[in-house]
């Protein structure tokens, strides 16, 4: 059994029972720190990676993303789930081609979204959205790698917060072959419980970007997986901008005195 095959096995096992946190590093260093803290699996973040490259979210090209996935998979010895945005294509056939490329990067999981990027029509038509998940499923199966497929419905974060439509899409995605279901933007515990019940026994991922829920509360609601998207990257950049603005605007350096000492950082990254 290869190392990456074992990671796929471990990742699937994490989804079988209980509740686990899947934090989102944005580069190799942040990934290694999270592993040092004991997290058993990680997920990339398209937003965090884009910001680290000097771009807005969803403005990084496919080749750069594939290179990033390879680097992240090689940087740590735990499973990596890929934020693969919308598959970098519209047509199901093209999504399948790109997913096939992603399966060669060492990832253990991959997610596909149903958002278009068009503020007027922010979600793909229902039938097309389902066909895109079917295409991703087929590409993974053809690869011979047991990569876990997560299907995302983005209505709650693109201005279409319709719980009924979200559930309709998630249940259809499950029937199309998705292993895990994810509707970022759900915050009300009642809505989360409704989604969990609707797609059972498939596991549900919930996004947490603030203090509206705890691990214990989400576990009690039946959530299997918790991710934080770009929130860790935003937290890091918040500290960076606060300190840099103090220097630029006030000519003082007080914020720097609150930073983790370099010796401690070297120890964290030590072999």
C-alpha positions in Angstrom: 0.0 0.0 0.0 1.5 3.4 -1.0 1.7 6.3 1.4 -1.0 8.2 -0.5 -3.3 5.2 -0.7 -3.0 4.9 3.1 -3.9 8.6 3.4 -7.1 8.0 1.4 -8.0 5.1 3.7 -7.4 7.2 6.8 -9.3 10.1 5.4 -12.3 8.0 4.7 -12.1 6.4 8.1 -12.3 9.9 9.7 -15.7 10.4 8.0 -17.2 7.2 9.3 -18.0 8.2 12.9 -17.6 11.1 15.3 -16.7 14.6 14.4 -13.3 16.0 13.4 -11.9 19.5 12.6 -10.3 19.9 9.2 -8.4 23.2 9.4 -7.3 25.0 6.3 -3.6 26.0 5.9 -2.6 28.2 3.0 1.1 27.1 2.5 3.5 24.4 3.6 4.6 26.2 6.7 1.1 26.7 8.1 0.3 23.1 7.2 3.2 21.8 9.1 2.3 23.9 12.2 -1.2 22.5 12.1 0.1 18.9 12.0 2.4 19.7 15.0 -0.8 20.8 16.9 -2.3 17.3 16.3 -4.8 17.8 13.5 -5.3 14.4 11.7 -6.1 15.9 8.3 -6.0 19.2 6.5 -7.8 21.0 3.7 -6.5 23.6 1.3 -8.2 27.0 1.0 -8.6 28.6 -2.3 -8.9 32.0 -0.6 -5.9 31.7 1.6 -3.7 30.4 -1.2 -4.9 33.1 -3.6 -4.1 35.8 -1.0 -0.6 34.3 -0.5 -0.1 34.7 -4.2 -1.3 38.3 -4.3 -4.6 37.5 -5.9 -8.3 37.6 -4.9 -10.1 34.3 -4.3 -11.0 32.4 -7.4 -8.3 34.2 -9.4 -5.6 31.5 -9.4 -5.2 29.4 -12.5 -5.5 25.6 -12.6 -1.8 24.9 -13.1 -0.8 26.9 -10.1 -3.5 25.2 -8.0 -2.2 21.7 -9.1 1.3 22.7 -8.2 0.1 23.9 -4.8 -1.8 20.7 -4.2 1.4 18.7 -4.9 3.5 20.9 -2.6 0.9 20.6 0.2 0.7 16.8 -0.1 4.4 16.5 0.1 4.8 18.9 3.0 2.9 16.8 5.6 2.2 13.2 6.3 -1.6 13.5 6.9 -4.4 13.5 4.4 -5.0 16.7 2.4 -8.4 17.6 1.0 -8.3 19.9 -2.0 -10.4 23.0 -2.3 -10.8 22.6 -6.1 -13.3 25.5 -6.4 -15.7 24.8 -9.3 -13.3 22.4 -11.1 -11.9 25.2 -13.1 -14.4 24.6 -15.8 -18.2 24.8 -16.6 -18.8 21.8 -18.8 -18.9 18.5 -17.0 -16.4 17.0 -19.5 -13.9 19.7 -18.7 -14.4 19.3 -15.0 -13.6 15.6 -15.3 -10.4 16.3 -17.1 -9.2 18.7 -14.4 -10.3 16.4 -11.6 -8.2 13.7 -13.3 -5.2 15.9 -13.1 -5.9 16.7 -9.4 -6.0 13.0 -8.6 -2.3 12.7 -9.4 -1.2 15.3 -6.8 -1.3 13.1 -3.7 -4.6 14.5 -2.3 -7.0 12.3 -0.3 -10.1 14.4 -0.9 -11.5 17.0 -3.3 -14.4 19.4 -3.3 -16.5 20.8 -6.2 -18.7 23.9 -5.9 -21.9 24.8 -7.7 -21.3 28.6 -7.8 -20.8 30.3 -11.1 -19.0 33.5 -10.1 -21.8 35.5 -11.8 -23.7 37.7 -9.4 -26.8 37.7 -11.6 -27.0 33.9 -11.7 -24.7 32.8 -8.9 -25.5 29.0 -9.0 -25.3 26.6 -11.9 -28.7 25.3 -13.2 -29.7 22.3 -11.1 -29.2 19.7 -13.9 -25.8 21.0 -14.8 -24.7 21.2 -11.2 -25.6 17.5 -10.8 -23.9 16.5 -14.0 -20.7 18.3 -12.8 -20.6 16.1 -9.7 -21.3 13.0 -11.7 -18.3 13.9 -13.9 -16.0 14.5 -10.9 -17.2 11.1 -9.5 -16.5 9.3 -12.8 -13.0 10.9 -13.1 -12.1 9.8 -9.5 -13.3 6.3 -10.1 -11.4 6.1 -13.4 -8.2 7.2 -11.7 -8.2 4.1 -9.5 -7.5 6.3 -6.4 -10.0 6.2 -3.5 -10.2 10.0 -3.2 -13.2 11.3 -1.2 -15.5 13.6 -3.2 -17.2 16.5 -1.4 -20.0 18.3 -3.2 -20.6 21.9 -2.2 -23.8 24.0 -2.6 -22.9 27.7 -2.3 -26.4 29.3 -2.0 -25.9 30.6 1.5 -22.7 32.5 0.6 -23.7 33.8 -2.9 -26.9 35.5 -2.0 -29.3 32.6 -2.4 -29.9 31.4 1.2 -32.7 29.0 0.3 -32.6 26.0 2.7 -35.0 23.9 0.6 -33.0 24.4 -2.6 -29.8 23.7 -0.8 -31.1 20.4 0.5 -32.5 19.5 -3.0 -29.0 20.1 -4.4 -27.1 18.3 -1.7 -29.4 15.2 -1.9 -29.0 15.1 -5.6 -25.2 15.5 -5.3 -25.2 12.5 -2.9 -27.1 10.4 -5.4 -24.6 11.6 -8.1 -21.8 10.0 -6.1 -20.6 12.6 -3.6 -19.2 11.1 -0.4 -19.6 14.2 1.7 -22.0 17.2 1.5 -21.1 20.8 2.3 -23.2 24.0 2.3 -20.9 26.8 3.4 -22.7 29.7 5.1 -25.1 27.6 7.3 -25.1 29.1 10.8 -28.4 28.3 12.5 -28.1 25.0 14.3 -31.7 24.1 13.3 -30.7 24.4 9.6 -27.6 22.4 10.2 -29.6 19.6 11.8 -32.1 19.6 9.0 -29.3 19.2 6.4 -27.6 16.4 8.4 -30.9 14.5 8.6 -31.7 15.1 4.9 -28.5 13.6 3.5 -28.0 10.9 6.1 -26.1 8.7 6.3 -23.7 10.7 4.2 -21.4 12.9 6.3 -21.8 16.7 6.4 -19.1 19.4 6.5 -19.9 22.7 8.2 -17.8 25.9 7.8 -17.0 27.9 10.9 -15.5 31.3 10.4 -16.3 32.8 13.8 -17.6 32.0 17.2 -21.2 31.0 16.3 -20.7 27.3 17.2 -18.3 25.0 19.1 -17.0 21.6 18.1 -19.1 20.0 20.8 -22.3 21.7 19.6 -21.7 20.7 16.0 -20.9 17.1 17.0 -24.1 16.9 19.0 -26.0 18.1 15.8 -24.5 15.2 13.9 -21.9 17.1 11.9 -19.0 14.9 10.9 -16.5 17.4 9.6 -15.7 21.0 10.5 -13.6 23.3 8.3 -12.6 27.0 8.7 -12.0 28.0 5.0 -9.9 31.1 4.8 -10.4 32.1 8.4 -7.0 31.1 9.7 -5.4 32.9 6.8 -7.5 36.0 7.5 -6.5 35.8 11.2 -2.8 35.7 10.3 -3.2 38.6 7.8 -5.1 40.6 10.4 -2.1 40.5 12.7 0.2 41.3 9.9 -1.8 44.3 8.7 -2.3 45.6 12.2 1.5 45.7 12.8 2.3 47.0 9.4 -0.3 49.8 9.6 1.1 50.8 13.0 4.6 51.2 11.5 3.3 53.0 8.4 0.9 55.4 10.2 2.4 55.9 13.6 6.1 55.1 13.2 6.0 52.8 16.2 6.6 49.0 16.6 4.6 48.0 19.6 2.7 45.2 17.8 5.9 43.5 17.0 6.6 42.9 20.7 3.6 40.6 20.9 4.8 38.3 18.2 6.0 34.7 18.9 9.8 34.8 19.4 11.9 33.6 16.5 13.5 30.9 18.7 10.0 29.4 19.4 9.1 29.5 15.7 12.4 27.7 14.8 11.6 25.1 17.5 8.1 24.5 16.0 9.6 24.0 12.6 12.6 22.0 13.8 13.0 18.4 12.6 
